[in-house]
């Protein structure tokens, strides 16, 4: 097999790596008052990486470096979505990051975690998958602990312990599959695994899949997400509930597609989808903290994102449905967190009283994003849900669609709880005084309103194009 050492094909990844190193070194020499330079440099690097990913398909080989890395439509989506999502995180975290004691380090960590996500999504080799997993995980631990509070320290420790446990499980599965297949390359292992003992293949496959649920945020690797969402900074919470999923879900899709049919992996994925969406929805119903509610919401959303993976081998449109849902979910979830970032001191649902009158445009973005996650037409996630429901039904799992539809109705209850307080009259609290909504930063609020418009425009545009 030709190694095809095409380094230019890795330009998006190279940009992210070089930017992370330069930001880290530059921040070490820049005075505190000029650390903002690293912010603008990071934004430029993220935009450049996404642009390189967008142009990367034309004339590029489909597989490089001995079949260990794919340059296809799935990789392109990860290369575009992950850097752009991180770029939005930097924008909504302007006041959270700017002037902080670890400003340049924060940008470097975000760039490295994004790079790890892209590597996970593009690799077609189990050993590179492990390297990408570590690269995406280690910076995440530091990002969660940057707020330097007691809850953040607890969330960091929990995330680290769960990440280490599931990382060991992932590596154990990689060891088993590589050992029985005689190779770590996806391109060469399918036939070898088909002739291997079923018990060994099942053990290795389950270990790898369950290990990746930590990055995807699915059950059983979900325990860290609500605590980390609540305890970390708002922008970091937006990052950890959005970006890691992009690469992890594509990685799961690639792996499931090459596993032999001697093991019923689709059924396992379908069960994980049902449990994730159900647990996430039921837990979210009881939450009063806004970010914790959104943390459980993202667990439930992963359940829907797993649906096309359950039929990835039986439905031709499953991959495209997954990629579409990933992009539309990322846009919607970041919109909600952008609205939350406008009111960093309003942590409880009741604290949002009076927002509709004081900030109607931000309230509009909140409503659009919340209803989009429910799957209300003509918003963005509605298109994604229609796509994944369709491929799951066509792929022979109508029962999964029925369960997902029931969970969608259930999720409406807590998304409406997120919206309803904004229309209440603000009261007086002994601790907070008047709960009237304060002014917000123009950059962050402008980003939130723009994203809200894009959520609505993306859903309506795709729907109208489909009807035409």
C-alpha positions as CSV (number, residue, x, y, z in Angstrom):
1,X,0.0,0.0,0.0
2,X,1.3,3.4,-0.9
3,X,1.9,5.7,2.1
4,X,0.8,8.8,0.1
5,X,2.6,11.3,2.3
6,X,0.6,14.3,1.3
7,X,1.3,16.9,4.0
8,X,-0.7,19.6,2.2
9,X,-3.8,17.4,2.7
10,X,-3.4,18.1,6.5
11,X,-3.3,21.9,6.1
12,X,-6.4,22.5,8.4
13,X,-4.8,20.4,11.2
14,X,-1.4,22.0,10.7
15,X,-2.9,25.5,11.0
16,X,-4.5,24.5,14.3
17,X,-1.3,23.0,15.7
18,X,0.9,25.9,14.6
19,X,-1.6,28.4,16.0
20,X,-1.7,26.7,19.4
21,X,2.1,26.7,19.7
22,X,2.4,30.3,18.6
23,X,-0.4,31.5,20.9
24,X,1.2,29.7,23.8
25,X,4.7,31.1,23.1
26,X,3.4,34.5,22.2
27,X,1.3,34.7,25.4
28,X,4.4,34.0,27.4
29,X,6.2,37.1,26.2
30,X,3.3,39.5,25.7
31,X,2.4,41.9,28.6
32,X,-0.9,41.3,30.3
33,X,-2.4,44.4,28.7
34,X,-1.6,43.1,25.2
35,X,-2.8,39.4,25.5
36,X,-5.7,40.4,23.4
37,X,-3.4,39.9,20.4
38,X,-3.5,36.2,21.0
39,X,-7.3,36.3,20.8
40,X,-7.4,37.9,17.4
41,X,-4.6,35.5,16.2
42,X,-6.7,32.5,17.4
43,X,-9.8,33.8,15.7
44,X,-7.8,34.2,12.4
45,X,-6.3,30.7,12.7
46,X,-9.7,29.1,13.4
47,X,-11.2,30.9,10.3
48,X,-8.2,29.9,8.2
49,X,-8.4,26.3,9.3
50,X,-12.1,26.1,8.5
51,X,-11.5,27.7,5.1
52,X,-8.7,25.2,4.4
53,X,-11.1,22.4,5.3
54,X,-13.7,23.8,3.0
55,X,-11.3,23.8,0.1
56,X,-9.6,20.6,1.0
57,X,-11.8,18.2,-0.9
58,X,-11.0,19.4,-4.4
59,X,-8.2,17.5,-5.9
60,X,-7.2,15.7,-2.6
61,X,-6.8,12.0,-2.3
62,X,-9.4,10.1,-0.3
63,X,-6.9,8.4,2.0
64,X,-3.5,9.5,3.1
65,X,-0.6,8.2,5.2
66,X,-1.1,4.6,4.5
67,X,-4.8,4.7,4.9
68,X,-4.6,6.1,8.5
69,X,-6.4,9.3,7.6
70,X,-9.4,10.0,5.4
71,X,-10.0,13.1,3.4
72,X,-13.7,12.8,2.6
73,X,-16.9,14.6,3.1
74,X,-17.1,13.5,6.8
75,X,-13.6,14.8,7.5
76,X,-14.5,18.0,5.7
77,X,-17.6,18.6,7.9
78,X,-15.5,18.1,11.0
79,X,-12.8,20.3,9.7
80,X,-15.3,23.1,9.0
81,X,-17.7,22.7,11.9
82,X,-15.2,22.2,14.8
83,X,-13.1,25.3,14.1
84,X,-16.1,27.5,13.4
85,X,-17.8,26.3,16.6
86,X,-14.6,27.2,18.5
87,X,-14.5,30.5,16.8
88,X,-18.0,31.3,18.1
89,X,-17.0,30.1,21.6
90,X,-14.1,32.6,21.6
91,X,-16.6,35.4,20.5
92,X,-19.1,34.7,23.2
93,X,-16.4,34.3,25.7
94,X,-14.9,37.7,25.0
95,X,-15.5,39.1,28.5
96,X,-14.9,35.8,30.1
97,X,-11.4,35.3,28.6
98,X,-10.2,38.9,27.9
99,X,-8.0,40.2,30.8
100,X,-8.1,36.9,32.6
101,X,-4.9,35.6,34.2
102,X,-4.7,32.7,31.7
103,X,-6.0,34.3,28.6
104,X,-3.5,33.1,26.0
105,X,-3.4,29.6,27.7
106,X,-7.1,29.4,27.3
107,X,-6.9,30.0,23.5
108,X,-4.1,27.5,23.2
109,X,-6.1,24.9,25.0
110,X,-9.2,25.5,22.8
111,X,-7.1,25.2,19.7
112,X,-5.5,21.9,20.9
113,X,-8.8,20.5,21.9
114,X,-10.3,21.4,18.5
115,X,-7.3,19.8,16.8
116,X,-7.9,16.6,18.8
117,X,-11.6,16.7,17.7
118,X,-10.6,17.0,14.0
119,X,-8.1,14.2,14.3
120,X,-10.7,11.9,15.9
121,X,-13.2,12.6,13.1
122,X,-10.7,12.1,10.3
123,X,-8.7,9.1,11.4
124,X,-9.2,5.6,10.0
125,X,-6.7,4.0,12.3
126,X,-7.3,2.8,15.8
127,X,-3.9,4.0,17.1
128,X,-4.4,7.5,15.7
129,X,-7.9,7.4,17.3
130,X,-6.3,6.9,20.7
131,X,-3.9,9.8,20.1
132,X,-6.7,12.1,19.0
133,X,-8.8,11.1,22.1
134,X,-6.0,12.1,24.4
135,X,-5.3,15.3,22.5
136,X,-9.0,16.3,22.7
137,X,-9.4,15.3,26.4
138,X,-6.4,16.6,28.2
139,X,-7.0,20.3,27.3
140,X,-10.6,19.9,28.3
141,X,-9.7,19.1,31.9
142,X,-7.7,22.3,32.2
143,X,-10.4,24.4,30.5
144,X,-13.0,23.2,33.0
145,X,-10.8,24.2,36.0
146,X,-9.9,27.6,34.7
147,X,-12.6,29.4,36.7
148,X,-10.7,28.2,39.9
149,X,-13.8,27.7,42.0
150,X,-14.6,24.8,44.3
151,X,-17.4,23.5,42.0
152,X,-15.0,23.8,39.0
153,X,-12.3,21.8,40.9
154,X,-14.8,19.1,41.6
155,X,-16.1,19.0,38.0
156,X,-12.5,18.9,36.8
157,X,-11.7,16.0,39.0
158,X,-14.8,14.1,38.0
159,X,-14.2,14.8,34.3
160,X,-10.6,13.6,34.6
161,X,-11.5,10.4,36.4
162,X,-14.3,9.5,34.0
163,X,-12.1,10.5,31.0
164,X,-9.2,8.3,32.3
165,X,-11.5,5.4,33.0
166,X,-13.2,5.5,29.6
167,X,-9.8,6.2,27.9
168,X,-8.4,3.0,29.4
169,X,-11.5,1.2,28.2
170,X,-11.0,2.6,24.7
171,X,-7.3,1.6,24.7
172,X,-8.2,-1.9,25.9
173,X,-10.7,-2.3,23.0
174,X,-8.1,-1.0,20.6
175,X,-5.6,-3.5,21.9
176,X,-8.1,-6.4,21.4
177,X,-9.2,-5.4,17.9
178,X,-5.7,-4.7,16.7
179,X,-4.4,-8.0,18.2
180,X,-7.1,-10.2,16.6
181,X,-7.1,-8.3,13.3
182,X,-3.3,-8.0,12.9
183,X,-3.7,-4.4,11.9
184,X,-5.0,-1.1,13.3
185,X,-6.2,0.2,9.9
186,X,-10.0,0.3,9.3
187,X,-9.3,-0.5,5.6
188,X,-7.7,-3.9,6.4
189,X,-9.5,-5.1,9.5
190,X,-13.0,-5.8,8.3
191,X,-12.3,-9.2,6.7
192,X,-9.9,-10.2,9.5
193,X,-12.5,-9.4,12.2
194,X,-15.1,-11.3,10.3
195,X,-13.1,-14.5,10.7
196,X,-12.1,-13.8,14.3
197,X,-13.8,-15.3,17.4
198,X,-17.1,-13.5,17.9
199,X,-16.6,-13.1,21.7
200,X,-13.2,-11.3,21.2
201,X,-14.6,-9.0,18.5
202,X,-17.6,-8.2,20.6
203,X,-15.5,-7.4,23.6
204,X,-13.1,-5.1,21.7
205,X,-15.9,-3.4,19.7
206,X,-18.0,-2.7,22.9
207,X,-15.0,-1.4,24.7
208,X,-14.1,1.1,21.9
209,X,-17.6,2.2,21.4
210,X,-18.3,2.7,25.1
211,X,-14.9,4.5,25.5
212,X,-16.0,7.0,22.8
213,X,-19.2,7.8,24.6
214,X,-17.1,10.0,26.9
215,X,-16.3,12.3,24.1
216,X,-19.7,12.1,22.5
217,X,-21.5,12.8,25.8
218,X,-23.7,9.7,25.5
219,X,-24.7,7.3,28.3
220,X,-22.7,5.8,30.0
221,X,-19.9,8.3,29.5
222,X,-22.1,11.3,30.3
223,X,-21.8,11.8,34.0
224,X,-19.3,14.7,33.8
225,X,-21.3,16.9,31.4
226,X,-23.9,18.5,33.8
227,X,-21.3,19.3,36.5
228,X,-18.8,20.6,34.0
229,X,-21.5,22.7,32.3
230,X,-22.6,24.3,35.6
231,X,-19.2,24.8,37.2
232,X,-17.0,25.9,34.2
233,X,-17.2,29.3,32.5
234,X,-20.1,29.8,30.1
235,X,-18.0,29.8,27.0
236,X,-16.1,26.7,28.1
237,X,-19.5,25.0,28.8
238,X,-20.6,25.9,25.2
239,X,-17.4,24.4,23.9
240,X,-17.6,21.1,25.9
241,X,-21.2,20.5,25.0
242,X,-20.7,21.1,21.3
243,X,-17.2,20.6,19.8
244,X,-16.1,17.2,21.2
245,X,-19.3,15.6,19.9
246,X,-18.5,16.6,16.3
247,X,-15.5,14.4,16.1
248,X,-16.6,11.6,18.4
249,X,-19.8,10.9,16.4
250,X,-18.0,10.8,13.1
251,X,-15.4,8.5,14.6
252,X,-18.2,6.2,15.8
253,X,-19.8,6.2,12.4
254,X,-16.5,5.2,10.7
255,X,-15.8,2.4,13.2
256,X,-19.3,1.0,13.1
257,X,-19.2,0.8,9.3
258,X,-16.2,-1.5,9.3
259,X,-17.2,-3.8,12.2
260,X,-18.4,-7.2,11.0
261,X,-22.0,-8.3,11.1
262,X,-21.1,-11.2,13.4
263,X,-21.6,-8.7,16.3
264,X,-24.9,-6.8,16.5
265,X,-23.3,-3.4,17.0
266,X,-26.3,-1.5,15.6
267,X,-28.6,-2.8,18.3
268,X,-26.1,-1.7,21.0
269,X,-26.0,1.8,19.4
270,X,-29.8,1.9,19.3
271,X,-30.0,1.0,22.9
272,X,-27.4,3.7,23.8
273,X,-29.5,6.2,21.8
274,X,-32.7,5.4,23.7
275,X,-31.1,5.4,27.1
276,X,-29.2,8.7,26.3
277,X,-32.2,10.6,25.1
278,X,-34.4,9.3,27.9
279,X,-32.0,9.9,30.8
280,X,-31.1,13.3,29.5
281,X,-34.7,14.4,29.1
282,X,-35.8,13.0,32.5
283,X,-32.9,14.6,34.3
284,X,-33.4,18.0,32.6
285,X,-37.0,18.1,33.8
286,X,-35.8,18.5,37.4
287,X,-33.2,21.2,36.8
288,X,-33.5,24.8,37.9
289,X,-29.9,25.9,37.0
290,X,-29.8,27.1,33.4
291,X,-26.4,25.6,32.4
292,X,-27.1,22.4,34.2
293,X,-30.3,22.0,32.3
294,X,-28.5,22.7,29.0
295,X,-25.9,20.1,30.1
296,X,-28.6,17.4,30.4
297,X,-30.2,18.7,27.2
298,X,-27.0,17.9,25.3
299,X,-27.0,14.4,26.7
300,X,-30.5,13.9,25.3
301,X,-29.5,15.4,21.9
302,X,-26.7,12.9,21.6
303,X,-29.4,10.2,21.7
304,X,-30.9,11.6,18.6
305,X,-27.5,11.9,17.0
306,X,-26.8,8.2,17.6
307,X,-29.9,7.2,15.6
308,X,-28.3,7.3,12.2
309,X,-25.3,5.4,13.6
310,X,-27.6,2.5,14.4
311,X,-28.5,2.2,10.7
312,X,-25.2,3.3,9.2
313,X,-24.8,0.0,7.5
314,X,-28.4,-0.4,6.3
315,X,-29.4,3.0,5.2
316,X,-27.7,4.9,2.4
317,X,-28.5,8.3,3.7
318,X,-27.4,7.7,7.3
319,X,-24.0,9.4,7.0
320,X,-25.5,12.5,5.4
321,X,-28.2,12.7,8.0
322,X,-25.7,12.5,10.8
323,X,-23.5,15.2,9.3
324,X,-26.4,17.5,8.7
325,X,-27.7,17.0,12.3
326,X,-24.2,17.6,13.7
327,X,-23.9,21.0,12.0
328,X,-27.4,22.1,12.8
329,X,-27.2,21.0,16.4
330,X,-23.9,22.8,16.9
331,X,-25.3,26.0,15.5
332,X,-28.4,25.8,17.8
333,X,-26.6,24.8,21.0
334,X,-24.1,27.6,20.6
335,X,-27.0,30.0,20.1
336,X,-28.5,29.1,23.5
337,X,-25.1,29.4,25.2
338,X,-24.5,32.8,23.5
339,X,-27.8,34.0,25.1
340,X,-26.7,32.6,28.4
341,X,-23.4,34.4,28.1
342,X,-25.2,37.7,27.9
343,X,-26.4,37.2,31.5
344,X,-23.6,35.5,33.3
345,X,-25.0,36.3,36.8
346,X,-28.5,34.9,36.0
347,X,-27.8,31.3,36.8
348,X,-31.3,30.1,37.8
349,X,-34.3,30.0,35.6
350,X,-36.2,32.4,37.8
351,X,-33.4,35.0,37.4
352,X,-34.4,35.4,33.8
353,X,-37.6,37.2,34.7
354,X,-38.2,40.4,32.7
355,X,-35.8,39.5,29.9
356,X,-38.5,39.6,27.2
357,X,-39.3,43.2,27.9
358,X,-35.7,44.4,28.4
359,X,-34.1,42.4,25.6
360,X,-36.7,41.3,23.0
361,X,-34.1,40.3,20.4
362,X,-32.2,38.1,22.7
363,X,-35.4,36.6,23.9
364,X,-36.2,35.9,20.3
365,X,-32.9,34.0,19.9
366,X,-33.6,32.1,23.0
367,X,-37.1,31.0,21.8
368,X,-35.8,30.0,18.3
369,X,-32.9,28.0,19.7
370,X,-35.0,26.2,22.4
371,X,-37.8,25.3,20.0
372,X,-35.1,24.2,17.5
373,X,-33.8,21.7,19.9
374,X,-37.3,20.4,20.4
375,X,-37.5,20.0,16.6
376,X,-40.1,22.6,15.8
377,X,-40.5,23.6,12.2
378,X,-39.0,25.5,10.4
379,X,-35.9,25.7,12.7
380,X,-32.6,24.1,12.0
381,X,-32.8,21.0,14.3
382,X,-36.2,20.2,12.9
383,X,-34.5,19.4,9.6
384,X,-31.9,17.3,11.4
385,X,-34.6,15.3,13.2
386,X,-36.6,14.7,10.1
387,X,-33.4,13.4,8.4
388,X,-32.4,11.0,11.3
389,X,-36.0,9.8,11.9
390,X,-36.3,9.0,8.2
391,X,-33.1,7.1,7.9
392,X,-33.8,5.2,11.1
393,X,-37.2,4.2,9.8
394,X,-35.9,3.2,6.4
395,X,-33.0,1.3,8.0
396,X,-35.4,-1.1,9.7
397,X,-35.7,0.5,13.2
398,X,-39.2,2.0,13.4
399,X,-39.3,1.3,17.1
400,X,-36.4,3.6,17.6
401,X,-38.2,6.4,15.8
402,X,-41.3,5.9,18.0
403,X,-39.2,6.1,21.2
404,X,-37.4,9.2,19.8
405,X,-40.7,10.9,19.0
406,X,-42.0,10.2,22.5
407,X,-38.8,11.7,23.9
408,X,-39.2,14.8,21.7
409,X,-42.6,15.4,23.2
410,X,-41.1,14.9,26.7
411,X,-38.3,17.4,26.0
412,X,-40.9,20.1,25.1
413,X,-41.6,20.4,28.9
414,X,-38.2,21.6,30.0
415,X,-37.5,23.7,26.9
416,X,-40.7,25.6,27.6
417,X,-39.5,26.0,31.2
418,X,-36.4,27.7,29.8
419,X,-38.5,30.2,27.9
420,X,-41.3,30.9,30.3
421,X,-39.4,32.9,33.0
422,X,-38.4,35.6,30.4
423,X,-42.0,36.7,30.2
424,X,-42.6,37.0,33.9
425,X,-42.4,40.4,35.8
426,X,-39.1,40.6,37.7
427,X,-39.5,40.5,41.4
428,X,-37.4,41.4,44.4
429,X,-35.0,39.0,46.0
430,X,-33.2,39.5,49.4
431,X,-30.0,38.1,47.8
432,X,-30.1,39.7,44.4
433,X,-32.4,42.7,44.9
434,X,-34.2,43.6,41.7
435,X,-34.1,40.9,39.1
436,X,-34.5,43.3,36.2
437,X,-32.1,42.3,33.4
438,X,-28.9,44.3,33.2
439,X,-27.3,45.6,30.1
440,X,-25.2,43.2,28.0
441,X,-22.1,43.5,25.9
442,X,-22.7,44.4,22.3
443,X,-20.3,41.8,20.9
444,X,-21.9,38.9,22.8
445,X,-25.5,40.0,22.3
446,X,-24.8,40.7,18.6
447,X,-23.4,37.2,18.2
448,X,-26.4,35.7,20.0
449,X,-28.9,37.5,17.8
450,X,-27.0,36.6,14.6
451,X,-26.9,33.0,15.6
452,X,-30.6,33.0,16.3
453,X,-31.3,34.3,12.9
454,X,-29.1,31.7,11.3
455,X,-30.9,28.9,13.2
456,X,-34.2,30.1,11.8
457,X,-32.8,30.8,8.3
458,X,-31.0,27.5,8.0
459,X,-34.1,25.5,8.8
460,X,-36.4,27.6,6.6
461,X,-33.9,27.7,3.8
462,X,-33.3,23.9,3.7
463,X,-37.0,23.2,4.0
464,X,-37.9,25.6,1.2
465,X,-35.2,24.1,-1.0
466,X,-36.5,20.7,-0.3
467,X,-40.1,21.6,-1.2
468,X,-38.8,23.3,-4.4
